[in-house]
Amino acid sequence: MENILEFIRAALPWIAMGLLLAIFVARSAARKRKNESKSDDYGAEGMCLGMCLGTAIGTSFDNNTGIGL
């Protein structure tokens, strides 16, 4: 049982990143269909992806910066 919990703790950040990336891609595709002439700023999505990816990598290498923040 302990090995299963360790696996879940190791895999959960990567699963969350994959789901987050899929949501952003789906939202981006839906926006392109609705309004093709309007230019969008993707700064917020980039910051969210960067923070989530940094937290996932930090957790994977046993350097949990998210708890420190």
C-alpha positions as MATLAB code, in Angstrom:
seq = 'MENILEFIRAALPWIAMGLLLAIFVARSAARKRKNESKSDDYGAEGMCLGMCLGTAIGTSFDNNTGIGL';
ca = [
       0.000    0.000    0.000;
       2.883    2.343    0.740;
       4.322    1.840   -2.746;
       0.997    2.739   -4.316;
       0.824    6.001   -2.359;
       4.389    6.860   -3.367;
       3.529    6.230   -7.012;
       0.426    8.417   -6.776;
       2.425   11.226   -5.162;
       5.020   11.011   -7.914;
       2.567   10.797  -10.815;
      -0.046   13.299   -9.669;
       1.806   16.499  -10.692;
       2.439   15.118  -14.182;
      -1.180   14.041  -14.587;
      -2.350   17.470  -13.458;
      -0.014   19.158  -15.955;
      -1.324   16.987  -18.787;
      -4.929   17.829  -17.942;
      -4.114   21.522  -17.632;
      -2.356   21.524  -20.994;
      -5.303   19.744  -22.633;
      -7.720   22.337  -21.224;
      -5.598   25.234  -22.491;
      -5.325   23.711  -25.963;
      -9.080   23.102  -26.111;
      -9.825   26.662  -24.968;
      -7.408   28.070  -27.509;
      -9.006   26.096  -30.332;
     -12.486   27.240  -29.292;
     -11.375   30.891  -29.196;
      -9.902   30.710  -32.692;
     -13.195   29.525  -34.080;
     -15.225   32.254  -32.368;
     -13.098   35.289  -33.078;
     -10.346   34.955  -35.647;
      -9.637   38.665  -36.166;
      -9.066   39.562  -32.500;
      -5.530   39.129  -31.164;
      -5.353   37.658  -27.662;
      -2.780   38.003  -24.948;
      -1.753   34.652  -23.536;
       0.342   36.023  -20.675;
      -1.910   34.608  -17.949;
      -1.960   31.134  -19.474;
       1.811   31.182  -19.863;
       2.327   32.186  -16.240;
      -0.039   29.455  -15.047;
       1.705   26.819  -17.147;
       5.120   27.978  -15.955;
       4.140   27.893  -12.308;
       2.481   24.485  -12.604;
       5.395   23.013  -14.536;
       7.895   24.442  -12.040;
       5.942   23.025   -9.123;
       5.664   19.619  -10.815;
       9.385   19.455  -11.529;
      10.237   20.704   -8.034;
       8.002   18.083   -6.433;
       9.481   15.348   -8.610;
      13.024   16.175   -7.494;
      11.993   16.368   -3.810;
      12.400   20.159   -3.672;
       8.886   21.233   -2.762;
       8.956   24.989   -3.314;
       5.154   25.228   -3.295;
       5.013   24.525    0.424;
       7.654   27.178    1.069;
       5.685   29.806   -0.834;
];
